[in-house]
Amino acid sequence: MEIKRHLPPWLTVVTISVSILFFAFFAYAVKNEKYCSQNTPQKADAIFINTLKSFGPLEREEVPFLHDAHTDALDKQNKDCSTCHLSTEFSGEKILSLKFKRLEDKSRKQVMEVYHSECIFCHKEMNDTGAKSGPIELCGECHIKDPLYTSSAQIPDFNKFMHFIHTDSLKDPGTGKTDCSTCHHEYDSKTGKAGSCRYCHKTETEENPISMKQASHLSCIPCHKEKLADNTKSGPIKCGECHDPLEQMKINKPQNIPRLNSNQPDFVLISSAPQTQKETAGINPVPFNHMSHEQHQDTCRICHHAELDSCSRSCHTTRGSEKGGMITAEQAMHRTGSKQSCLGCHNAVKKEKACAGCHSTIESSADNKSMCIKCHMTPTDTDAVKNMDSEAVAEMMIESGKPVLETYSDKDIPETVTIKEISSQYGPVEMPHRFIITSLMNGIKDSKLAGTFHDTGTLCQGCHHNSPASKIPPRCISCHSAPFDENNPLKPGLKAAFHQQCMDCHAEMGIEAPLSTSCTECHAVAGKNKLQDF
Amino acid sequence: MSISRRKFFSWIGAAGSAVFISSKAHGAKKHFEGYPESYGVLHDSTRCIGCRKCEEGCNIVNKLPEPEKPFEDLSVLETKRRTSTKAFTVVNKYTGTKNKSAPVFRKSQCNHCLEPACASVCFVKAFKKTEQGPVTYDPSVCVGCRYCMIACPFEIPTYEYDEPLTPRVRKCTMCYDRIIENKLPGCVESCPKEALTFGKRDELIKTARKRISRYPERYEDHIYGEHEMGGTSWLYLSGIPFKETGMREDLGVTPAPELTAGALGAVPIVVSLWPVLLTGIYAINKRKEKISKQEKDDAVSSAVEAANSEAEEKLKAALLKADKDREAAIKREVKKAIDEAEKAREQEALSEKTGEES
């Protein structure tokens, strides 16, 4: 009787542990799925409060905070920014602190107190009126381990299109002019020079200029609010309207916008010699088409990264200066790794698919000294130059070397070329020679850069390399013969020369067909003989 | 007197350090940097397109059996393969973390180490590092112990398990027979893109450096095989970290034989010196034991002698004393008897006198 009534104790233990394990696994799986799902909503106004990090490691999880939800709630009660943000005097102006209910972070305790008392106080107040409110009691309601959303906020790019939208809408209806000093508070009305905000307002607040973050929020939002109150065309106020990448994409880029006017020159004669000296020291000056370069960039900051001035006047001087980080004028123009230098920017363009086929293999212009003259042009009329100012000289030189994008006429370009020198396992290759050239030309036909730097035969040199441009270039076999030439180890043999040239170019240009590993897509199927013991 | 434990260890220690010092002196020669003018192959995985032509070339020149799937079938690249008795070289496909859409292909075969581990473990010298660079194998002396397979850090040699009578170890020979005929190795010959470059190893290293410096963005700044395991005749260039192409980066630069050279170099000395040394120790011990036994015996006998004589003397003295005592006792008894007789006579005389009177 005893045995029948009771289960054996070990069986009970096993059953319970198995069920616990099963339940735990199930719970984990469910939770994990939720956690790992790619659909965690992204919010541009999401801020993760973790100020205490600056005082050491956090004791509890950072607090997710939706800024727009709070401004909306306050708006309903006719409360404004000052409900949460205190104001302070800064260089004679009253400015709002971006911090919550405090002007500075004094100590861990102070910051923690501010958040705990002020947040909860307000939530309680809201709760008492019966409105929807945030957490009041439990720590874990704010300090959430797995937040339900992530931040998608991106710093908006204030480019020339955005600039135009602003100047256009701020135009005085009477005069049709825009007062630049509305935003550019350092604006010099005489010279008309106004730099980018970022020249002064850096990432962090310094002694006087406040941080870019603070400056933009304190300048943009009040102005937008003002316009909104006047019922005129206005900009965004809420976080997401500026910071949401999707919203940013919605902004229309106006076409044919006028040049940004900062009294900049149209043409510049970049010279290594002092401005006063017409005679140049050794190397020819470079005529630079400032106007045309403006069209290809979204902001002036791409090149003028520190201030709107001549690169070499006080920063990148011939010998380098402390202000310019000891980077000399020569380096500033030629550094290949830099985004701001001429060569660096041009090299970045050469990585585009239309260009990369040839430019990934041919010698870089930084190494090819015969390319110097492309920029350091020889003045055409040396006598006339003496009586002209440098801008006019630059313009004249640029006019004389206007970009021409052309190659030889079709009759000089063989339509097909049959490669049959080494066919053994596979048959010869019928190469659509003229089609390749036409395709390459089509890829760069709109590129002024290519037009400037390519001559008539340059495109041919993409394949017919290492020999002067000519209508009848040397045959490949003239240079490439047996592989592994000890005297010229970088030169491939004929078979590899063909395969490398075609396959690498196709790979760089993203051309998928013909497939490199599918021999018969190029080669005729039947060769002279099958691959056998060679 | 026997040898003390401490003494024994000090002798052994002295003997050990003598062996160590002698082997150190033996092994302190300059690091072997390969035979001068020896050949090698440079595999540039940035040029490799994964066409398997090298596998086909290898198959043909080595007269290997036809593969299950033809060499044109590139689906085999989807699984990781290793060298086998039927394929001395295989190409595997890897996905680097840098550009996930562009697969990287890496050819695997014997690396022909400058100081091969397989050759160093082979006790019948079936493996040989030739002056031309290839590590060759002589099946006629092989006993099939397969130590070479265990020793190889690249897991290259394979064994003909399906060959019941004359199983051989099989691996790439770098086409030694073709090299001495001034021909290219089969794989190099058939590569369409010169992803495999054949040449003198020293020159290949220079070429590889030139490629890296000319296209620094394209290559990892490292030539695999230049120093790995003391250097290999087969060298590699890659656009992604080598470990992402399944290559071991934990091997270090010490050639495998050097790891065991100290211990193995000590073998002749141990074999020749230790028996003499230990026999010597044994003989000295034995002699000591013998001498001490002798001394002990002498001591015992002299001690016994001394004890005996002493005992004798004691006995003599005792006997003497006993004699004296006996004599004294006799004298005393005699005297006593005389006294008693005297008394009796006096008594008798007295009674006679009294009887007479009465």
HADDOCK unambig.tbl for C-alpha pairs under 7 A between the chains (distance, minus, plus):
assign (segid A and resid 484 and name CA) (segid B and resid 197 and name CA) 6.83 0.50 0.50
assign (segid A and resid 484 and name CA) (segid B and resid 198 and name CA) 6.64 0.50 0.50
assign (segid A and resid 484 and name CA) (segid B and resid 199 and name CA) 6.87 0.50 0.50
assign (segid A and resid 489 and name CA) (segid B and resid 207 and name CA) 6.22 0.50 0.50
assign (segid A and resid 490 and name CA) (segid B and resid 207 and name CA) 6.84 0.50 0.50
assign (segid A and resid 495 and name CA) (segid B and resid 192 and name CA) 6.23 0.50 0.50
assign (segid A and resid 496 and name CA) (segid B and resid 192 and name CA) 5.44 0.50 0.50
assign (segid A and resid 496 and name CA) (segid B and resid 193 and name CA) 4.30 0.50 0.50
assign (segid A and resid 496 and name CA) (segid B and resid 194 and name CA) 5.46 0.50 0.50
assign (segid A and resid 499 and name CA) (segid B and resid 192 and name CA) 6.37 0.50 0.50
assign (segid A and resid 499 and name CA) (segid B and resid 193 and name CA) 5.62 0.50 0.50
assign (segid A and resid 500 and name CA) (segid B and resid 193 and name CA) 5.67 0.50 0.50
assign (segid A and resid 516 and name CA) (segid B and resid 49 and name CA) 6.99 0.50 0.50
assign (segid A and resid 517 and name CA) (segid B and resid 49 and name CA) 6.77 0.50 0.50
assign (segid A and resid 517 and name CA) (segid B and resid 51 and name CA) 5.08 0.50 0.50
assign (segid A and resid 532 and name CA) (segid B and resid 60 and name CA) 6.58 0.50 0.50
assign (segid A and resid 533 and name CA) (segid B and resid 60 and name CA) 5.92 0.50 0.50
assign (segid A and resid 533 and name CA) (segid B and resid 61 and name CA) 5.58 0.50 0.50
